[in-house]
Amino acid sequence: MSKYSGDPAYQAFRILQFTFVVAPILAGLDKFFYMLTDWSQYLSPLVLKVIQYHDRGFMMVAGVIEIIAGLGVIFKPQLFATIISLWLLGIIINLVMTGHYFDVALRDLGLMLSAFALGRLSQKYQQ
């Protein structure tokens, strides 16, 4: 049992850590299977043009990055929470550029701020 186990801030740290291990890994894996959604629909026309319309390959690369980021939160939450925050900022910018999916961009803003909070809390609780 940790010396912090009764500390509400420590409990929040662990909840956020669990969230940012599981969610990126699941979303990353789904970039290969498209069972949750058609991830390509969220790409802006500019991004599609830059990646020369290789959306499936791009999503697989994104999936690998998300899986690595989720695993990284287990071992180095401060670093990988920051990486996830920046990743989510890029997703938000892409979504706004589509001219659609503002609801998803708003959700991702909440996730981005939550990942940032994990990074801040990890400064205190990371071993």
Backbone as a chain_set.jsonl record, in Angstrom:
{"seq": "MSKYSGDPAYQAFRILQFTFVVAPILAGLDKFFYMLTDWSQYLSPLVLKVIQYHDRGFMMVAGVIEIIAGLGVIFKPQLFATIISLWLLGIIINLVMTGHYFDVALRDLGLMLSAFALGRLSQKYQQ", "coords": {"N": [[0.841, -1.179, 0.0], [0.545, 2.228, -0.809], [2.064, 5.171, 0.578], [0.547, 7.312, -0.009], [-2.053, 6.478, -0.4], [-4.534, 7.223, 0.792], [-4.829, 9.801, -0.007], [-6.666, 12.17, -1.742], [-5.773, 13.548, -4.056], [-3.751, 11.879, -4.964], [-5.281, 9.646, -5.577], [-6.761, 10.729, -7.694], [-4.657, 11.114, -9.486], [-3.979, 8.408, -10.026], [-6.383, 7.49, -11.181], [-6.472, 9.093, -13.496], [-4.079, 8.233, -14.656], [-4.641, 5.508, -15.178], [-6.728, 5.887, -17.021], [-5.371, 7.156, -19.162], [-3.674, 5.2, -19.933], [-5.284, 3.052, -20.78], [-7.238, 4.175, -22.643], [-5.719, 5.39, -24.891], [-4.399, 3.064, -25.809], [-6.523, 1.338, -26.535], [-7.835, 2.952, -28.484], [-5.715, 3.208, -30.253], [-5.278, 0.521, -31.052], [-7.683, 0.146, -32.373], [-7.328, 1.628, -34.639], [-6.362, -0.097, -36.457], [-8.404, -1.865, -36.92], [-10.907, -0.631, -37.135], [-13.334, -0.908, -35.699], [-14.642, 0.605, -33.769], [-15.153, 3.066, -34.992], [-15.077, 4.766, -38.205], [-12.165, 5.912, -38.594], [-10.893, 7.469, -40.502], [-12.705, 9.313, -41.424], [-12.451, 11.541, -39.869], [-10.313, 13.01, -40.699], [-8.973, 16.032, -41.865], [-9.409, 17.857, -44.986], [-6.974, 19.08, -45.691], [-5.032, 17.578, -44.28], [-5.482, 15.079, -45.453], [-4.628, 15.667, -48.045], [-1.91, 16.245, -47.582], [-0.98, 13.743, -46.715], [-1.293, 12.385, -48.987], [-3.677, 11.072, -49.471], [-3.481, 8.575, -48.277], [-4.984, 7.339, -46.139], [-5.578, 5.037, -44.539], [-3.057, 3.845, -44.026], [-1.87, 5.999, -42.722], [-3.487, 6.093, -40.448], [-2.782, 3.688, -39.258], [-0.128, 4.194, -38.527], [-0.641, 6.281, -36.743], [-2.042, 4.788, -34.865], [-0.039, 3.09, -33.84], [1.595, 5.003, -32.61], [-0.194, 5.934, -30.661], [-0.562, 3.624, -29.103], [2.046, 3.223, -28.113], [2.274, 5.606, -26.647], [0.271, 5.224, -24.697], [1.294, 2.962, -23.335], [3.631, 4.132, -22.439], [2.722, 5.881, -20.465], [2.445, 4.253, -18.286], [5.048, 3.909, -17.292], [6.464, 6.344, -17.451], [4.772, 8.705, -16.631], [4.713, 11.552, -16.539], [6.188, 12.506, -18.779], [4.886, 11.135, -20.953], [2.223, 11.893, -20.625], [2.385, 14.536, -21.317], [3.118, 14.27, -24.003], [0.788, 13.014, -24.959], [-1.037, 15.088, -24.472], [-0.141, 17.018, -26.322], [-0.508, 15.563, -28.673], [-3.289, 15.314, -28.668], [-3.93, 18.017, -28.938], [-3.09, 18.435, -31.567], [-4.965, 16.764, -32.841], [-7.317, 18.136, -32.21], [-6.922, 20.55, -33.608], [-6.866, 19.535, -36.243], [-9.53, 18.527, -36.357], [-11.057, 20.885, -36.118], [-10.301, 22.09, -38.466], [-11.694, 20.541, -40.278], [-14.173, 21.604, -40.365], [-16.307, 20.423, -39.289], [-17.446, 18.163, -36.717], [-17.161, 19.49, -34.272], [-18.101, 18.89, -31.771], [-16.665, 16.596, -31.094], [-14.144, 17.692, -31.069], [-14.426, 19.371, -28.865], [-14.766, 17.47, -26.816], [-12.261, 16.267, -27.012], [-10.705, 18.399, -26.193], [-11.288, 18.441, -23.456], [-10.156, 15.957, -22.804], [-7.495, 16.535, -23.463], [-6.849, 18.507, -21.571], [-7.183, 16.979, -19.285], [-5.135, 15.081, -19.608], [-2.997, 16.818, -19.413], [-3.34, 17.587, -16.741], [-2.774, 15.113, -15.53], [-0.049, 14.967, -16.127], [0.896, 17.107, -14.587], [0.162, 16.265, -11.968], [1.742, 14.003, -11.837], [4.244, 14.955, -11.373], [4.401, 15.137, -8.67], [3.749, 12.538, -7.746], [5.005, 10.576, -9.269], [7.142, 7.79, -9.336]], "CA": [[0.0, 0.0, 0.0], [1.312, 3.447, -0.932], [1.888, 6.147, 1.654], [-0.418, 8.305, -0.498], [-3.298, 5.815, -0.794], [-5.714, 7.945, 1.272], [-4.76, 11.171, -0.525], [-7.55, 12.317, -2.911], [-5.01, 13.948, -5.241], [-3.087, 10.665, -5.443], [-6.322, 8.827, -6.206], [-7.032, 11.362, -8.99], [-3.506, 10.774, -10.317], [-4.095, 7.009, -10.467], [-7.527, 7.401, -12.098], [-6.035, 9.663, -14.769], [-3.063, 7.355, -15.228], [-5.355, 4.357, -15.738], [-7.463, 6.364, -18.198], [-4.475, 7.462, -20.272], [-3.062, 3.955, -20.398], [-6.296, 2.244, -21.466], [-7.875, 4.837, -23.794], [-4.876, 5.434, -26.096], [-4.122, 1.72, -26.325], [-7.723, 0.859, -27.238], [-8.02, 3.753, -29.707], [-4.624, 2.846, -31.159], [-5.571, -0.789, -31.636], [-8.818, 0.246, -33.293], [-6.883, 2.225, -35.902], [-6.092, -1.222, -37.35], [-9.602, -2.692, -37.125], [-12.063, 0.226, -37.437], [-14.555, -1.444, -35.103], [-15.321, 1.671, -33.025], [-15.573, 4.095, -35.945], [-14.239, 4.954, -39.388], [-11.272, 6.977, -38.147], [-10.505, 8.309, -41.633], [-13.678, 10.388, -41.624], [-12.084, 12.696, -39.057], [-9.167, 13.709, -41.272], [-9.306, 17.235, -42.624], [-8.946, 17.811, -46.378], [-5.556, 19.437, -45.759], [-4.248, 16.415, -43.844], [-5.6, 14.072, -46.516], [-3.77, 16.079, -49.163], [-0.515, 16.1, -47.155], [-0.638, 12.309, -46.664], [-1.592, 11.891, -50.334], [-4.885, 10.239, -49.383], [-3.158, 7.259, -47.71], [-5.581, 7.473, -44.812], [-5.458, 3.797, -43.743], [-1.673, 3.758, -43.576], [-1.676, 7.066, -41.738], [-4.163, 5.694, -39.215], [-1.989, 2.632, -38.628], [0.994, 4.872, -37.871], [-1.229, 6.961, -35.579], [-2.359, 3.755, -33.89], [1.207, 2.669, -33.183], [1.985, 6.107, -31.726], [-1.108, 5.951, -29.509], [-0.256, 2.463, -28.257], [3.303, 3.529, -27.42], [1.995, 6.655, -25.657], [-0.468, 4.609, -23.595], [2.247, 2.149, -22.569], [4.569, 5.054, -21.804], [2.105, 6.464, -19.271], [2.683, 3.333, -17.169], [6.405, 4.017, -16.788], [6.885, 7.749, -17.378], [3.526, 9.447, -16.854], [4.899, 12.979, -16.778], [6.593, 12.686, -20.171], [3.911, 10.67, -21.928], [1.012, 12.712, -20.509], [2.659, 15.733, -22.127], [3.037, 13.837, -25.407], [-0.631, 12.811, -25.265], [-1.663, 16.42, -24.536], [0.217, 17.627, -27.609], [-1.171, 14.748, -29.698], [-4.698, 15.717, -28.663], [-3.994, 19.37, -29.516], [-3.047, 18.239, -33.021], [-6.258, 16.213, -33.247], [-8.297, 19.225, -32.12], [-6.677, 21.452, -34.743], [-7.339, 18.821, -37.424], [-10.994, 18.469, -36.339], [-11.573, 22.227, -36.405], [-10.057, 22.338, -39.894], [-12.681, 19.839, -41.104], [-15.414, 22.373, -40.392], [-17.307, 19.543, -38.675], [-16.95, 17.43, -35.539], [-16.799, 20.397, -33.183], [-18.413, 18.189, -30.524], [-15.538, 15.708, -30.822], [-13.037, 18.584, -30.71], [-14.669, 19.804, -27.487], [-14.443, 16.313, -25.975], [-10.813, 16.096, -27.01], [-10.156, 19.472, -25.361], [-11.374, 17.931, -22.094], [-9.132, 14.923, -22.672], [-6.188, 17.186, -23.488], [-6.637, 19.137, -20.267], [-7.031, 15.884, -18.322], [-3.781, 14.557, -19.777], [-2.119, 17.841, -18.842], [-3.469, 17.448, -15.285], [-2.003, 13.928, -15.173], [1.364, 15.349, -16.159], [1.178, 17.957, -13.418], [0.103, 15.428, -10.767], [2.826, 13.025, -11.839], [5.433, 15.597, -10.809], [4.391, 14.855, -7.242], [3.537, 11.133, -7.394], [5.775, 9.64, -10.086], [8.243, 7.186, -8.581]], "C": [[0.889, 1.246, 0.0], [1.065, 4.365, 0.256], [0.866, 7.217, 1.277], [-1.824, 7.747, -0.68], [-4.566, 6.531, -0.317], [-5.816, 9.366, 0.75], [-5.646, 11.295, -1.769], [-6.803, 12.731, -4.18], [-4.262, 12.75, -5.822], [-4.091, 9.749, -6.141], [-6.679, 9.389, -7.581], [-5.902, 11.064, -9.975], [-3.635, 9.366, -10.873], [-5.264, 6.806, -11.423], [-7.125, 7.927, -13.478], [-4.98, 8.785, -15.438], [-3.713, 6.13, -15.874], [-6.053, 4.748, -17.047], [-6.545, 6.545, -19.394], [-3.505, 6.33, -20.598], [-4.07, 3.235, -21.286], [-6.821, 2.919, -22.74], [-6.963, 4.922, -25.026], [-4.57, 4.056, -26.679], [-5.325, 1.187, -27.094], [-7.959, 1.618, -28.54], [-6.939, 3.409, -30.726], [-4.847, 1.508, -31.828], [-6.696, -0.698, -32.659], [-8.453, 0.938, -34.603], [-6.554, 1.14, -36.925], [-7.372, -1.959, -37.749], [-10.867, -1.916, -37.466], [-13.372, -0.356, -36.898], [-15.338, -0.369, -34.35], [-15.9, 2.725, -33.963], [-14.691, 4.028, -37.187], [-13.354, 6.164, -39.091], [-10.919, 7.94, -39.276], [-11.461, 9.469, -41.855], [-13.3, 11.661, -40.883], [-10.887, 13.469, -39.608], [-9.618, 14.907, -42.094], [-8.81, 17.099, -44.062], [-7.46, 18.147, -46.512], [-4.675, 18.256, -45.36], [-4.304, 15.327, -44.91], [-4.69, 14.395, -47.698], [-2.293, 15.87, -48.816], [-0.09, 14.631, -47.151], [-0.983, 11.604, -47.979], [-2.69, 10.829, -50.317], [-4.601, 8.795, -48.943], [-3.673, 7.205, -46.275], [-5.424, 6.213, -43.969], [-4.035, 3.627, -43.206], [-1.357, 4.793, -42.512], [-2.294, 6.675, -40.403], [-3.406, 4.571, -38.504], [-0.781, 3.225, -37.901], [0.491, 5.596, -36.62], [-1.54, 5.948, -34.477], [-1.136, 3.281, -33.133], [1.662, 3.742, -32.201], [1.106, 6.122, -30.48], [-0.847, 4.78, -28.56], [1.024, 2.717, -27.452], [3.066, 4.583, -26.342], [1.255, 6.084, -24.451], [0.434, 3.76, -22.716], [3.242, 3.034, -21.817], [4.034, 5.674, -20.526], [2.287, 5.547, -18.058], [4.011, 3.662, -16.495], [6.88, 5.456, -16.581], [5.674, 8.652, -17.613], [3.723, 10.935, -17.134], [5.242, 13.249, -18.237], [5.471, 12.319, -21.137], [2.559, 11.364, -21.804], [1.177, 13.992, -21.318], [2.568, 15.403, -23.611], [1.576, 13.653, -25.817], [-1.362, 14.144, -25.349], [-1.389, 17.081, -25.881], [-0.433, 16.886, -28.774], [-2.638, 15.166, -29.821], [-4.874, 17.138, -29.209], [-3.958, 19.281, -31.041], [-4.358, 17.696, -33.559], [-7.321, 17.299, -33.245], [-8.145, 20.174, -33.302], [-7.185, 20.817, -36.034], [-8.865, 18.83, -37.48], [-11.613, 19.83, -36.659], [-11.408, 22.545, -37.884], [-11.039, 21.595, -40.793], [-13.93, 20.687, -41.299], [-16.586, 21.595, -39.808], [-16.728, 19.017, -37.366], [-16.501, 18.343, -34.396], [-17.102, 19.763, -31.822], [-17.273, 17.257, -30.128], [-14.32, 16.543, -30.421], [-13.192, 19.076, -29.267], [-14.354, 18.684, -26.502], [-12.937, 16.131, -25.878], [-10.104, 17.221, -26.251], [-10.184, 19.048, -23.887], [-10.34, 16.842, -21.84], [-7.731, 15.53, -22.634], [-5.876, 17.816, -22.131], [-6.48, 18.091, -19.163], [-5.64, 15.263, -18.407], [-2.761, 15.542, -19.204], [-2.147, 17.764, -17.312], [-2.71, 16.219, -14.788], [-0.516, 14.254, -15.141], [1.756, 16.193, -14.957], [1.174, 17.13, -12.132], [1.274, 14.455, -10.696], [4.125, 13.636, -11.323], [5.546, 15.302, -9.318], [4.437, 13.349, -6.955], [4.343, 10.137, -8.204], [6.957, 9.111, -9.279], [9.502, 7.156, -9.404]], "O": [[1.876, 1.304, 0.733], [-0.005, 4.34, 0.864], [0.376, 7.944, 2.142], [-2.718, 8.491, -1.085], [-5.593, 6.44, -0.99], [-6.789, 10.062, 1.037], [-5.409, 10.599, -2.756], [-7.17, 12.302, -5.274], [-4.151, 12.622, -7.041], [-3.783, 9.149, -7.172], [-6.878, 8.629, -8.528], [-6.15, 10.794, -11.15], [-3.423, 9.149, -12.066], [-5.155, 6.034, -12.376], [-7.4, 7.295, -14.497], [-4.994, 8.617, -16.658], [-3.367, 5.763, -16.997], [-5.976, 4.031, -18.044], [-6.881, 6.145, -20.508], [-2.62, 6.486, -21.439], [-3.75, 2.852, -22.411], [-6.845, 2.296, -23.801], [-7.397, 4.555, -26.118], [-4.491, 3.897, -27.897], [-5.169, 0.642, -28.187], [-8.246, 1.015, -29.574], [-7.213, 3.327, -31.923], [-4.634, 1.368, -33.033], [-6.67, -1.378, -33.685], [-9.198, 0.841, -35.578], [-6.475, 1.418, -38.122], [-7.418, -2.603, -38.797], [-11.804, -2.482, -38.029], [-14.401, -0.3, -37.572], [-16.567, -0.425, -34.297], [-17.008, 3.215, -33.747], [-13.685, 3.32, -37.21], [-13.757, 7.306, -39.314], [-10.67, 9.118, -39.019], [-11.074, 10.496, -42.412], [-13.774, 12.743, -41.228], [-10.492, 14.483, -39.033], [-10.531, 14.806, -42.914], [-7.897, 16.318, -44.333], [-6.764, 17.569, -47.346], [-3.683, 17.966, -46.029], [-3.283, 14.721, -45.233], [-4.063, 13.507, -48.275], [-1.517, 15.384, -49.639], [1.033, 14.309, -47.539], [-0.964, 10.376, -48.06], [-2.637, 9.836, -51.043], [-5.399, 7.898, -49.212], [-2.904, 7.048, -45.327], [-5.157, 6.32, -42.772], [-3.853, 3.296, -42.035], [-0.67, 4.509, -41.531], [-1.698, 6.897, -39.349], [-3.394, 4.517, -37.275], [-0.453, 2.806, -36.791], [1.121, 5.532, -35.564], [-1.325, 6.223, -33.297], [-1.189, 3.09, -31.918], [2.07, 3.428, -31.082], [1.604, 6.302, -29.369], [-0.91, 4.943, -27.342], [1.07, 2.452, -26.25], [3.6, 4.468, -25.238], [1.573, 6.421, -23.31], [0.353, 3.828, -21.489], [3.644, 2.718, -20.697], [4.799, 5.962, -19.605], [2.283, 6.021, -16.922], [4.094, 3.691, -15.267], [7.616, 5.741, -15.636], [5.561, 9.288, -18.661], [2.957, 11.517, -17.902], [4.646, 14.126, -18.862], [5.14, 13.096, -22.034], [1.813, 11.421, -22.782], [0.224, 14.476, -21.929], [2.002, 16.172, -24.387], [1.173, 14.085, -26.897], [-2.222, 14.317, -26.213], [-2.293, 17.636, -26.504], [-0.859, 17.506, -29.748], [-3.159, 15.346, -30.922], [-5.87, 17.423, -29.873], [-4.712, 19.974, -31.725], [-4.817, 18.12, -34.619], [-8.134, 17.379, -34.166], [-9.135, 20.557, -33.924], [-7.854, 21.475, -36.831], [-9.44, 19.109, -38.532], [-12.595, 19.904, -37.399], [-12.266, 23.19, -38.487], [-11.209, 21.97, -41.953], [-14.66, 20.515, -42.276], [-17.724, 22.062, -39.833], [-15.628, 19.404, -36.97], [-15.58, 18.013, -33.648], [-16.434, 20.066, -30.834], [-16.951, 17.144, -28.946], [-13.556, 16.15, -29.54], [-12.207, 19.185, -28.535], [-13.74, 18.927, -25.463], [-12.401, 15.872, -24.801], [-9.013, 17.011, -25.721], [-9.218, 19.27, -23.158], [-9.718, 16.81, -20.778], [-6.88, 15.088, -21.862], [-4.77, 17.672, -21.611], [-5.725, 18.299, -18.213], [-5.035, 14.953, -17.38], [-1.778, 15.135, -18.585], [-1.106, 17.865, -16.662], [-2.07, 16.273, -13.738], [0.191, 13.852, -14.217], [2.828, 16.007, -14.381], [2.07, 17.271, -11.3], [1.743, 14.123, -9.607], [5.014, 12.91, -10.88], [6.646, 15.227, -8.771], [5.102, 12.929, -6.008], [4.367, 8.955, -7.862], [7.676, 9.87, -8.629], [10.536, 6.682, -8.934]]}, "num_chains": 1, "name": "protein.A"}
